[in-house]
Amino acid sequence: MPASSATRLLVAALSALVLGSSACAGAVSGGEQKPGRSDASAGPSRLVSPAEFATAISKPGTAVINVHVPFEGEIPGTDRHIPFDQVERRRAALPPPSRPLAIYCRTGPMSATAARALARLGYREITELRGGMRAWQDSGRPLRDRPA
């Protein structure tokens, strides 16, 4: 193989490696995050640490929703469990769109999907737990193993 072809192949392989690793850069505590998504993500949802989530769920009026399926525990103070893939169908079970929401799943992808659905339903104040229940527990906070 000519040197220029080998160089192009090496550059292409390194580029693919760099691009592939940046797509995984948002993973926290086993969770996944959309590439390019940050704590101050565009749109109505805000991705926060367990400490920030604890502050958000302590605010009066915030509805706390577990969107993980199957049920694998919940954060104390959770108001309801609505599976991430049923958010739009179960609109009647949701609080009014003017109410702030704090949502979580086990590691993150399901709450990201739920946040997009909630935004389509008109919710504008959505707080997501980065890393989900795993990150919550890793930070020393408890879970309940049964719904309240």
C-alpha positions in Angstrom: 0.0 0.0 0.0 1.5 3.4 -0.9 2.4 5.7 2.0 -0.3 8.2 1.2 -3.0 5.6 1.2 -1.8 4.2 4.6 -1.7 7.7 6.0 -5.3 8.4 4.8 -6.4 5.1 6.3 -4.8 5.9 9.6 -6.3 9.4 9.7 -9.7 8.0 8.9 -9.4 5.3 11.6 -8.3 7.9 14.2 -11.1 10.3 13.2 -13.7 7.5 13.7 -12.2 6.6 17.1 -12.3 10.3 18.3 -15.9 10.8 17.0 -17.0 7.5 18.5 -15.5 8.3 21.9 -17.1 11.8 22.0 -20.5 10.2 21.5 -20.0 8.3 24.8 -18.6 11.3 26.7 -22.0 11.9 28.3 -22.2 8.5 30.0 -22.3 8.9 33.8 -22.7 6.0 36.2 -23.7 3.6 33.5 -26.2 6.0 32.0 -26.2 7.4 28.5 -26.6 10.9 27.3 -27.4 12.2 23.8 -24.2 13.5 22.1 -23.9 17.2 22.4 -26.3 17.4 25.4 -25.1 19.4 28.3 -26.3 20.4 31.8 -27.6 23.5 30.2 -29.2 21.7 27.3 -31.4 23.6 24.9 -35.0 23.1 25.5 -37.1 22.6 28.5 -35.2 19.9 30.3 -32.2 20.5 32.6 -29.8 17.6 33.3 -28.5 17.8 36.9 -26.4 16.0 39.5 -28.0 14.1 42.4 -27.3 17.0 44.8 -29.1 19.4 42.4 -31.9 16.9 41.9 -32.4 16.6 45.7 -32.7 20.4 45.8 -35.2 20.4 42.9 -37.5 17.8 44.4 -37.6 19.6 47.7 -39.2 22.7 46.1 -42.9 22.9 46.8 -45.0 22.2 43.8 -42.5 20.1 41.9 -44.0 16.8 40.7 -41.5 13.9 41.0 -42.0 11.2 38.4 -40.2 7.8 38.0 -40.3 6.9 34.3 -38.2 3.7 34.5 -39.7 0.3 33.5 -39.8 -2.2 34.9 -40.1 -0.8 38.4 -36.7 -1.1 40.2 -37.2 1.2 43.1 -37.9 4.8 43.5 -36.5 8.0 45.1 -38.3 8.9 48.3 -40.7 11.7 47.6 -41.7 10.3 44.2 -45.3 11.3 43.3 -46.0 8.9 40.6 -44.7 6.2 38.2 -45.4 6.7 34.5 -43.3 4.5 32.2 -41.2 6.6 29.8 -42.9 5.1 26.7 -46.4 5.9 28.0 -46.0 9.6 28.9 -48.0 10.9 26.0 -50.7 8.2 26.3 -51.1 8.8 30.0 -51.3 12.6 29.8 -54.3 12.6 32.1 -52.1 11.2 34.9 -49.7 14.1 34.6 -49.9 17.4 36.5 -50.7 20.6 34.5 -47.9 21.8 32.2 -47.4 24.9 34.3 -46.1 22.7 37.2 -42.3 22.0 37.4 -41.4 18.3 36.9 -38.4 16.3 38.2 -38.0 13.0 36.3 -35.7 10.1 36.5 -35.1 6.5 35.5 -32.4 3.9 36.4 -29.5 5.3 34.4 -30.7 8.2 32.1 -31.9 7.1 28.6 -35.5 6.6 29.6 -35.8 10.0 31.3 -34.3 11.6 28.2 -37.0 10.0 26.1 -39.7 11.1 28.6 -38.3 14.6 28.7 -38.8 14.9 24.9 -42.3 13.6 25.2 -43.1 16.0 28.0 -41.8 18.9 26.0 -44.1 17.9 23.1 -47.0 18.1 25.7 -46.1 21.7 26.6 -44.0 21.2 29.7 -41.3 23.8 30.0 -39.7 23.2 33.4 -38.3 19.6 33.5 -35.4 18.6 35.7 -33.7 15.2 34.8 -31.4 13.3 37.1 -28.1 12.7 35.4 -27.2 9.0 35.8 -30.6 8.2 37.2 -31.2 6.1 40.3 -27.7 4.6 40.1 -26.1 8.0 40.4 -28.5 8.8 43.2 -27.4 5.7 45.2 -23.8 6.2 44.3 -24.0 9.7 45.9 -25.1 8.0 49.2 -28.8 8.6 48.9 -31.4 5.9 49.5 -34.1 4.3 47.3 -37.3 2.8 48.3 -37.9 -0.7 46.9 -41.7 -0.4 46.9 -43.9 2.4 45.6 -45.4 4.7 48.3 
